[in-house]
Amino acid sequence: FHRTHMLRMCQNGMSFFSLDRPFQSLLYVHDAVAQRDFEPALPSVPDDVLEEDEDSVKIVSLVKTKEPLGATIKRDESTGAIVVARIMKGGPADKSGLIHEGDELKEVNGISLECKKPKEIIPLLACSQNEVKFKIIPALSKDEMSNKKKLFVRALFDYDPVEDPTIPCQDAALAFKRGNILQIVSMNDDTWWQALHIGDSSSNRARLIPSQQLQERCPFYYIVHLFYQNYSGSRRSFRLGKKSRWARERARSWRWSTGVHGLVCPSTYTEVIPHHKDSKERPRLVVLVGPGGVGVNELKRRLLISDPERYGVTVPYTSRPKRKQENEGVEYHFVSVHTFEEHILNQRFIEYGRYKGHYYGTCLDSLHKVLAEGKVCLVDVHPSSIKHVYTCEFKPYVVFVKPPRIEELRLTRRRAKFICDDVGTNPEEDFEDMMDMAETMESHYGHLFDKVIVNGDIATALRELKADLKKLEEADVQWFPAEWFCSSPTTAQRSCSHLSGWI
Ligand SMILES: Nc1ncnc2c1ncn2[C@@H]1O[C@H](COP(=O)(O)OP(=O)(O)OP(=O)(O)O)[C@@H](O)[C@H]1O
């Protein structure tokens, strides 16, 4: 029965009962209930009550009755904060649903609880009338507690929600680029995680990103494309560059050792942890990788010439006899076959091979020597060899040198002197090989690359590389793969199974 309805009926003479006192009382009660007049009026929250960190502060007003609030408080031993120890079931605090165990009490009725003992707080509550106003920092939920560990990841792919038809809400999604650092704040949903973009001060709100599981559901065409690309019969080998035969050997052995299994598991995210630079720390090892002939050696050479005080390169080891004009430790370290093989057995080589019956290789000792001089050590290896230096000791910064689009490759390499072992080679085939190999390297080892430099115009590529390395040297905080700090230091196997350990 609505009051106006009843009044209208009365006014129309359709009186079921006279407007005597009980009926008036009924209407009065109805009005009071409808307007929630029975609750004491709570004053609005003053503007100055919120601090800068307003996200984490909550103002709670509870109606004070004769009944206790039904909560116990205690002083946290480690922080000194006053926290809610218990909420008694069925009590006013419990019924309100606004105060929870673990909440930190900052103020009671505008009085700061800093340095106060629990027994000093009880009288504050006792003397409040009608309402008690708390300023609290809510306790973290179980989910938030797990985020306390702060899980950071480096994105290993570009993501643009505009191009993703599966995203449940485009406005709530986070666009990111490969290499961006994200803090995962919720993994509750199997398909969409919530993350913050570290370093993007414009937004401190969590947004949706595809979960690892979702991202791994690689579209079928992608798998088929990669499968055929790798199993379409014998691929041509490299013919560009001075080390064409060596490169060819490397490429061949690598091509058949990888197999298709890695392809069905695209790179998603890799766990990283922040590392604050220590002034006494040795510079990071800079590893340059790329398909044969792309210009890895050219960039390394130019970088070295540009600042020989800052950069250093390793001297390779060889079992080849020293030539007249050569000096020990300059062109090579000349060692016997026996010594070389001993080093192999002791896993002292990052990479080694045989060429014209002689061993050649890059020894860990050479890296240590350059780093001990306080120089940035530049090495170029096949990406499959990165694992030998993928440790906290070397903290490698891996730069992938990528060929530009084929048209630009033709244009820029027209005048380049490719010294080829094979007679009558077709540069066009070499370019195609280079492009193919770059794509395959990226799909297999892209998760290890910190930086991708497209080597179109050599001067531009060098400038970009120098600027990037300078930025790296100056950064106070760097993001290192979590696996460097795990017990097994040489595990560069960033397979899906590795990620499933923590995700
Ligand atoms: N951006 C560029 N523009 C034109 N020529 C280039 C460029 N980059 C490299 N070159 C030339 O291409 C040739 C191959 O380069 P480089 O020797 O550095 O290749 P690489 O990646 O080290 O391969 P490899 O290990 O097979 O030698 C060289 O003659 C080099 O001068």
Ligand as a Chemical Component Dictionary entry (heavy atoms), coordinates in Angstrom:
data_LIG
# 
_chem_comp.id                   LIG 
_chem_comp.type                 NON-POLYMER 
_chem_comp.pdbx_formal_charge   0 
_chem_comp.three_letter_code    LIG 
# 
loop_
_chem_comp_atom.comp_id 
_chem_comp_atom.atom_id 
_chem_comp_atom.alt_atom_id 
_chem_comp_atom.type_symbol 
_chem_comp_atom.charge 
_chem_comp_atom.model_Cartn_x 
_chem_comp_atom.model_Cartn_y 
_chem_comp_atom.model_Cartn_z 
_chem_comp_atom.pdbx_ordinal 
LIG N1  N1  N 0 73.797 -1.526  -43.546 1  
LIG C1  C1  C 0 74.670 -1.958  -44.453 2  
LIG N2  N2  N 0 74.708 -1.381  -45.654 3  
LIG C2  C2  C 0 75.570 -1.824  -46.594 4  
LIG N3  N3  N 0 76.432 -2.803  -46.410 5  
LIG C3  C3  C 0 76.449 -3.425  -45.224 6  
LIG C4  C4  C 0 75.574 -3.042  -44.190 7  
LIG N4  N4  N 0 75.814 -3.826  -43.134 8  
LIG C5  C5  C 0 76.790 -4.668  -43.487 9  
LIG N5  N5  N 0 77.181 -4.436  -44.738 10 
LIG C6  C6  C 0 78.199 -5.155  -45.496 11 
LIG O1  O1  O 0 77.717 -6.473  -45.642 12 
LIG C7  C7  C 0 78.807 -7.396  -45.597 13 
LIG C8  C8  C 0 78.543 -8.430  -44.543 14 
LIG O2  O2  O 0 78.563 -7.764  -43.277 15 
LIG P1  P1  P 0 79.161 -8.474  -41.992 16 
LIG O3  O3  O 0 80.446 -9.160  -42.288 17 
LIG O4  O4  O 0 79.154 -7.503  -40.914 18 
LIG O5  O5  O 0 78.067 -9.585  -41.790 19 
LIG P2  P2  P 0 77.855 -10.507 -40.538 20 
LIG O6  O6  O 0 76.491 -10.268 -40.059 21 
LIG O7  O7  O 0 78.942 -10.346 -39.579 22 
LIG O8  O8  O 0 77.841 -11.936 -41.176 23 
LIG P3  P3  P 0 78.985 -13.045 -41.135 24 
LIG O9  O9  O 0 79.004 -13.524 -39.722 25 
LIG O10 O10 O 0 78.503 -14.046 -42.104 26 
LIG O11 O11 O 0 80.228 -12.329 -41.525 27 
LIG C9  C9  C 0 80.048 -6.563  -45.341 28 
LIG O12 O12 O 0 80.693 -6.298  -46.549 29 
LIG C10 C10 C 0 79.505 -5.279  -44.744 30 
LIG O13 O13 O 0 80.357 -4.180  -45.009 31 
# 
loop_
_chem_comp_bond.comp_id 
_chem_comp_bond.atom_id_1 
_chem_comp_bond.atom_id_2 
_chem_comp_bond.value_order 
_chem_comp_bond.pdbx_ordinal 
LIG N1  C1  SING 1  
LIG C1  N2  SING 2  
LIG C1  C4  DOUB 3  
LIG N2  C2  DOUB 4  
LIG C2  N3  SING 5  
LIG N3  C3  DOUB 6  
LIG C3  C4  SING 7  
LIG C3  N5  SING 8  
LIG C4  N4  SING 9  
LIG N4  C5  DOUB 10 
LIG C5  N5  SING 11 
LIG N5  C6  SING 12 
LIG C6  O1  SING 13 
LIG C6  C10 SING 14 
LIG O1  C7  SING 15 
LIG C7  C8  SING 16 
LIG C7  C9  SING 17 
LIG C8  O2  SING 18 
LIG O2  P1  SING 19 
LIG P1  O3  DOUB 20 
LIG P1  O4  SING 21 
LIG P1  O5  SING 22 
LIG O5  P2  SING 23 
LIG P2  O6  DOUB 24 
LIG P2  O7  SING 25 
LIG P2  O8  SING 26 
LIG O8  P3  SING 27 
LIG P3  O9  DOUB 28 
LIG P3  O10 SING 29 
LIG P3  O11 SING 30 
LIG C9  O12 SING 31 
LIG C9  C10 SING 32 
LIG C10 O13 SING 33 
# 
